[in-house]
Amino acid sequence: MRSICFAIFLYLISAGLAASLSQRIDEAAKSEMERQQIVGLAVGIIQGGRISYLKGYGWANRENRVPVSRKTMFRWASISKSLTALSAMQLWEKDQLKLDGDVRQYVPEFPDK
């Protein structure tokens, strides 16, 4: 699952966002689903704090033929750590996060040392 999210992310970044975005996303998602034998996935793109693209592919439950939808909940497992790191680095690039700062500045409920 990690590799498909990363592959789609890299594909979108390198291809640029344009009018044929949904077609490129569809092609990338379907290709990766086939290559990795993935039953279902969801792709979401947020630009300027707004959802600009959201679509499900495949099955949330293959046995009962339930398609992936906007409300499908996935088990993220270790991928959440990678996405958290990616988000942190994006904030760092915008000078909105100091990597060597006190974590309690961002998470006040974090316990003292």
N, C-alpha and C positions, 0 to 999 in steps of 0.2 A: 504494500500500500504506500509505503514511504516513497519508493522509486516512481510510482505513477504520479503522485502529487508533485514531486520535484520535476519530473519530466514535463508535465503539463505547464508548470510554472516557468521553467526555462524556455519552453517553446513559445509561450505567450510573450515573455520578455523579449526574446530574440526576433520574433515576427512583428512585434509592434501591434498596437491596438488600432484597427481600422474598420471600415465598413464590413468587411468579410470576416470579422472576428468570430461570429458564431459558427460559421462554416469551418474555420480552422480549428476551433475548439472541438467541434463535433468529430472532425477527422482525427485529431490527436487523441481524444478520449476513446473513440472506438478502436483505433489502432492499438493503443496501450492495453485496453481491455482484452483484446484478442491475444496480443503478444504475451501478456501476463496471466491470462485465463482468469480475469477478474469478473465476478458476477455482477457487481453494481458499484457505482461511484457517483459523487456529486461534484460539480464544479461551480465555484462562486468567485466573482471578481468584484472588488469594492474599489471605487474610484471617488476621491473627494468625500469620503464618508458615506457614500451611497452605493447600494447594490446596483451594479451596471449589468451584471450577467449572473444568472442562476439557473442551473439545469441539472436534472438527474439522468443517469444512464443506467440501463440494465435493471437488475432486480434487487430489492431490499430483502425479499424472501423468495428464493427461487422455487421452493416446493409449493408455495401457495400463490405463485405468480403475482406477487405484490411489487409493483415498480418502485424505483427510487423516486422520491418526491421532495419537495421543499421541507417537509417535516420529518424526513427519514433521519434517525439517529444512528450514527456509526460508532463503533468502538475504536477509539483513536490509538490506544496503546502507546508505543514509544514515539509516534509521529508528533504528539503534542509538544515534546521537548524540542524537536527540530523547528517547529513553527514558532514556538516561543522565542527561540534563539534568533530566528529570522526577523521576527517582529522587533526584538530588542535592538538588533543591528540597524534596522530601518530607522528606529527612533534615535539611535546614536548618530547616524548619518545626518539627521535633521537637527542635531544638537539639542534633542529633547530628553536625552538620557545620558547620564555620566556613568561609565562602566566602573569607575573606581570610587564612586560615591556611596554614601550610606544607603542601604536598601530600604531603611525605614522612611526615607524621604519619599519613596514611591509606594511602599506598603507599610503604613504606620503601625499596623497590628503585628508586624514581625517582631519576635522577641529580641531583647537585648542580648549581647554576647554572653 
